[in-house]
């Protein structure tokens, strides 16, 4: 696939910032197309953070231990989905391997903080994802070798915009492939231009539904002008920032299940909920303020109709229930 040098420049800006802020660079050859995984990083993380448990599994399965771990990884994802598997890990022969170490609620345990810092976040460009073709995807963001974010970029200097990125997702990204399969690998797909960002949590060809992931301009849509760079640089400078992405995976993103009846048959609809920018921003500002000032404050939160007020309230309530103050003391007895 031929890639314009102008589009590469846009990619460079994103990659440079992430690499300067704790990410590692990986090559497309490091990505296993069949497994939709970076196995080298995956096992490096397990080795560096859970060596004792990994050694027990090695002793049991001998030279086949990697194959058995990956087999179990895929089985648990098929049974529970990616979100739950990321949060709870996988279990072999009664031994649990955690796939991510999330940030602890307080700073009282140095060991958990050390483990949290050992998460490996990577960026891979021009990822060849299909075992049967040489098609490539602009960017993949992975945590400990597991892809969690895909990104398609379009630059106005190539006479394309974010709508062309959405079109590319809808027309050329097969949702049956492991990387794009719902709640199986990547959890969020971003269509990104210099001016706007859109997101989808499930690819369904032309039925894929992309929501705006923009900051807004006063009372309007889109993004404000940015004198220091691209209008959309909040995506990689804020949202995909190392601590931010890990927090989203651990505390925000969730699977909503709804039982419905269609033609007399019961069916379960599953929707993966990823916070939009205004929701993420509101919840984080509130929790940070309460963390600093403690309980008792009053706040006015403005959300327009249909902008996800209920989800924002749920996220806020959940996080306040386990929020600690600057002295690492729990602030609330309960939150509801």
Residue, then its C-alpha position, 0 to 999 in steps of 0.5 A: x500500500x502506497x502511503x503519502x509522505x504528508x500522511x506520514x508526517x501526521x503519523x510522525x507527530x503522534x508517534x513522536x509524542x507517544x514515544x517521548x511519553x513512555x511508549x515503545x515503538x514496534x514494527x509490523x513484523x512483530x505483529x502476529x497476524x493470525x493471533x492479532x498479538x505482539x507475542x514477544x511483548x506479551x511474554x516479556x510482560x509475563x516474564x518480568x511481572x509474574x515470573x514465579x507463576x510463569x515458571x510453574x506453567x513452564x514446568x507443567x507444559x514444558x516447551x509447549x507453554x507458550x502455545x498453551x498460554x495463548x490457547x487459554x488466552x483465546x478461550x477465555x476471550x471467547x467465553x468472557x470477552x476482552x474487557x473482562x479478560x484484561x481485568x481478571x487475567x487468565x487461569x491455567x492449572x489453577x494459576x492466574x496470569x494477569x494481563x495488565x497491572x492497573x493502578x492501585x487506588x492508593x499509594x500504600x503498597x509499593x509493590x503494586x505501584x512497581x507492577x503498574x509501572x511495568x506495563x508495556x504500552x506500544x505503538x505500531x505503524x502500518x500494521x499488516x493485520x490480515x493473514x491472507x493479504x498485505x493490507x495495512x492499518x495506520x496505527x495500533x496501540x497495544x498494552x502488554x502486546x495486546x492490541x486495544x486501539x486501532x487508528x486510521x488517519x487522514x490528512x487534509x493536505x491529501x484532500x482527505x478528512x476524517x470521513x474518509x477514515x470512517x469510510x475506510x473502516x466501513x469498506x475495508x476492515x473485516x469485522x471477522x478478522x481477529x483484530x477487529x472482532x467485537x470485544x476480542x482484541x481492539x476495543x475502540x477504533x478511532x478515525x482521526x483527522x487534523x480537525x476531528x476525531x470519531x470513534x466506534x466500538x464495533x465494526x459492522x461494515x456499512x452499519x458501523x456507527x461512529x460517534x464524534x470524539x471531539x472537545x466541542x467549540x463553545x456551544x457547537x460541535x468540532x474542536x477549537x483552534x489549537x495554536x500549538x498544533x493539530x486540533x485533535x492532538x488531545x487524542x494522543x496527548x491526553x486520552x492515549x497518554x499512558x496513565x489515561x489509557x490504562x485508567x480507561x481500560x480499568x475503570x471506564x470502558x464496559x459491556x452493556x447487555x440487554x435482553x430483547x425479544x425478536x420474532x418471539x426469540x430471546x436475544x442478548x444485545x451487547x454494546x461496548x461503552x467507551x467514554x466520549x471526550x466530554x464524559x471522560x473530561x467531566x469525570x476526571x475533573x470532578x474526581x481530581x477536585x474531590x481528591x484534592x478538596x475532599x467531600x462536601x463540594x457542589x458541582x454543576x455538570x452540563x451535558x446536552x440531551x443524548x450525550x450520555x449523562x447516565x453513563x457519566x453519573x455511573x462512572x463518577x459514582x463508581x470512582x468516588x466510592x473508591x477515591x482516596x484523599x491526598x493522605x491516602x484515606x478513603x473519602x466516602x463511606x459509600x457512593x450511590 
